[in-house]
């Protein structure tokens, strides 16, 4: 499938979304927890002391993800993601993706 999105916080968990449509520029995703179609997979990884934990979700989560158009090899975006874990983990905010130069 298509490209992946990886969001990394400076001192906390990381989030990866796998299997987005290509190209992502201008795309929007709205996924409901009850959706049973082929959704992008979401992986959350976090540290507890020296131990790294991870959980992957293919369904049961809610997400709104929007990508703007490419400007100067960058794409801005907005995300709201709520996971079905016991902690009710969520991510909300804006981000910017830098597009690497073609080789």
Helices and strands as residue ranges (DSSP letters): E 5-8, E 14-18, E 28-31, E 41-48, E 51-57, E 62-67, E 74-82, E 90-98
